[in-house]
Amino acid sequence: MSSAPTSSTTLPDPGREAKDAGLVQSMFDRVAPRYDLANAVLSLGQDAHWRRVTAAAARPAGRRVADIAAGPGNVAEELLKAGAAHVLAIDLSHNMLAEGKKRGLPDVTWINGDAQALPLADDSVDAVTISFGLRNLTDPALGLAEFARVLRPGGDLVIAEFAAPTNDRFRTIYHDYLVAALPRIARVVSSDAPAYTYLADSILAWPDRATLAGWITDSGFVDVAVKDLAGGIVALHRARLPGGTS
């Protein structure tokens, strides 16, 4: 009889219910060493462009920005290139933060923290970004409420998250890639291939762009806009907290 998987190898539930934060943290700790390589290969080199667009959408010039689920600092680096005054790079994974610190980025504070209980004061940042991390939260609505809490009035929220392609034929091809090809490729390029099976399943379980836009509105944000990237593989949502100057 085979033994049950240990907590070090068990994957989180890919759906939006019953996701265990400890399993999410453990999974990202395991993928951290080859995270950038795996993302570049699995996205066919598009991930760098997606993160540049995410950073630019936050209008970071001269602003203090909280980058949530920051990983090894890809978006934080793009925010600095776009003129951010300071970036708070927050992630649940210690190993991801350790990889990020190796970049030697100026004007970045690396913080181990939960997106659903941010270690930041109310009204303390000008913009919040999160790329491909919202679907990993136990309660995305709680995360959105935290983003609203720490933003100053008039501050910007930018969310990049995977979505379903808008073209029916491309959607079928993409679905087949997620189910069949992505896990096989991950076995070659990732430091933890099973984690990318979770990645594929969590993308398929994630709601559509209109549903996410509704969640953002329900959290008190206004001027919600959505931009599709790569034929709709990624949906970039931008919104603003009321008050201040837009």
Salt bridges, closest charged atoms under 4 A:
ASP36 OD2 - ARG103 NH2 3.11
ASP47 OD2 - ARG51 NH1 3.58
GLU77 OE1 - ARG103 NH1 2.63
GLU78 OE2 - LYS81 NZ 3.78
GLU99 OE2 - LYS102 NZ 3.17
ASP122 OD1 - ARG149 NH1 2.67
ASP126 OD1 - ARG152 NH1 2.71
GLU146 OE2 - ARG149 NE 2.74
ASP156 OD2 - ARG59 NH2 2.72
ASP156 OD2 - ARG63 NH1 2.74
GLU161 OE2 - ARG135 NH1 2.64
ASP168 OD1 - ARG171 NH1 2.68
ASP176 OD1 - HIS175 ND1 3.77
ASP192 OD2 - ARG30 NE 2.38
ASP223 OD2 - ARG240 NH2 2.84
ASP228 OD1 - ARG209 NE 2.86
